[in-house]
């Protein structure tokens, strides 16, 4: 039986995704082994991030300003908007270092199971952004049922205003056909290219 304050610390770590009882205990014990200054720094950083991080008023990505650095960067291609379901996906694409356009975070995907409708997402603000000489919307949504439904909806809604493209899906390099599921194989066939 742990002391009550340690038990509370362990429970605090369990709110994190993928953290079970054993991992939470390990994190809590690690915190107890740290200098008080390190623990204070962690505490301040947690509070500061929670207090200061908010959605960009333009693209809905995470920022500590009113408008994020990506939206205010004049060197980025203003004619392309990459649509993602959440901010984590935008950061993943950004880390790749190959894309130089803008982003738009939907805040989820259309899901009848979860009761998420198009009006629950940041679609209207995307519509408003398309009035500013945007020539292409790139849909970077997951290859799930919800991702497919959302992509189809956005493609129909914006297809007449600008070019709507989608990231290619299919077989990973080094993958084997017999391990691929039907959806992956279908997307691989759809995204096939002529060999040159």
Secondary structure, DSSP 8 states (H G I E B T S, - for coil): ---HHHHHHHHHHTTSTT--HHHHHHHHHHHHHS-HHHHHHHHHHHHHHHHH-EE-TTT--EESSSS-TTTT-TTSEEEEEEEESSHHHHHHHHHH----EEEEE-SS--BTTTTB-GGGSTHHHHHHHTTTT--EEEE---SSHHHHHHHHHHHHHHTTTSEEEE------TT--GGG--HHHHHHHHHT-----
